[in-house]
Amino acid sequence: MSIEPLVADVNQHLERVAIRVRGKKLSFRGTFPPKPGDGRVPKHYELASGCSATPAGLKLAKAKAQEIDSLLVRERFDWELFLKPKSKPAQTVGDWIQKFEEDHWDKVPQEPSKLNSYHKDYRLKFNHLPVNKPLSLDLLKQVILERTQPGTRSRKGYAMAYRRLAEFAGLPDTRDLGALERGYSSKSVSPRDLPSDEEIAEARSKMRTPGWLWVYDVLTIYGLRPHEVFRLSTDRLDESPALVEVLEGKTGRRLVFPMTADFWEFDAKAVQLPAVQVEGKNNNQLGMKISQEFREAGVGFPPYNLRHAYARRGYEQGFPPEFLARSMGHSYDVHTKVYKAWLGEDSDLKIYKAVIVKTAKFSAAPEE
């Protein structure tokens, strides 16, 4: 996604200066008092911001631009504050966030799934830090305690992101932040909270367009993560079994196998995506779009429940957990941890009855 629209939006709120994109960096452009030794008349100058042309860099540049803007409006701008050596080490929260992000992308390819992960794991958390204050453990801990509750997934996520920022900045003794990460573990999914196959079939009729109906069918049959329906190859739908291939999933490319109920009339082969802007959207934004459609259509459950129901259906039909884990794109350990509740009474009873029926069919004594 281009940084230019974000820069234009910030500039609408500035009076005397404007932020400009210059290659991979941002700069400030405006009319300033003359530099020392440059006459007596105000002139147009362009100042290096020291910020990269990234969302994190723009956030820091915005704060600096607002400071410069305020000084110019109040006629208190002093060149001495802005003619310091460029080698000044990073000290503020904003400085360290920018350096952290630049270091991250030096090591990690900027692929859609990686960009989405960074946005969720770091940027959303960093956005709540005061960029102009000095970075300190006390500040990081204060924000964590103010924004999260003990033992929650949110607290674990904030503590993890802030601990890594602190470690990157070389702050001493980050054990207090590490301690805040503990106390939360992902809960297994309860099958009693999920729609039955009959309820899934009934809710299908609520989808409002052929495109959204196809999305519903594919999510149901293949147990995809919601955003993956837009990162999909359907070239193998005519094979037996009808396969789809996720091209840019959370865990990379993978083949996905269908898991249907006998009485369904779902049609994944009638490929028709809804009119959704995909280019420039990250996985989180695409997933939110599908969730919004489910709510507005009155489906009665979130799209991710179709993925959980796929896992339940596969287990009840007797597919090994290792196979289901590969098809769903996560590890065996994650699969058994998340879905361990299904290794219990209801699903085991269905499997038992199916085996008994099959056994009885082939072991009945012949009539004399």
Secondary structure, DSSP 8 states (H G I E B T S, - for coil): --SHHHHHHHHTT-SSEEEEEETTEEEEEEEE---TTS-SS-EEEEEEEEEESSHHHHHHHHHHHHHHHHHHHTT---GGGG-S-TT----BHHHHHHHHHHHHHHHS---HHHHHHHIIIIIHHHTTS-TTSB--HHHHHHHHHHH--TTSHHHHHHHHHHHHHHHHTT-S--HHHHHHH-S-------GGGS--HHHHHHHGGG--SHHHHHHHHHHHHH---GGGGGSEE-TTTTSSS--EEESS-TT--EEE-----TT----TTS----S---TT--HHHHHHHHHHHHHHHT-SS-THHHHHHHHHHHHHTT--HHHHHHHHTS-HHHHHHHTGGGSSHHHHHHHHHHHHHHHHHHH-----
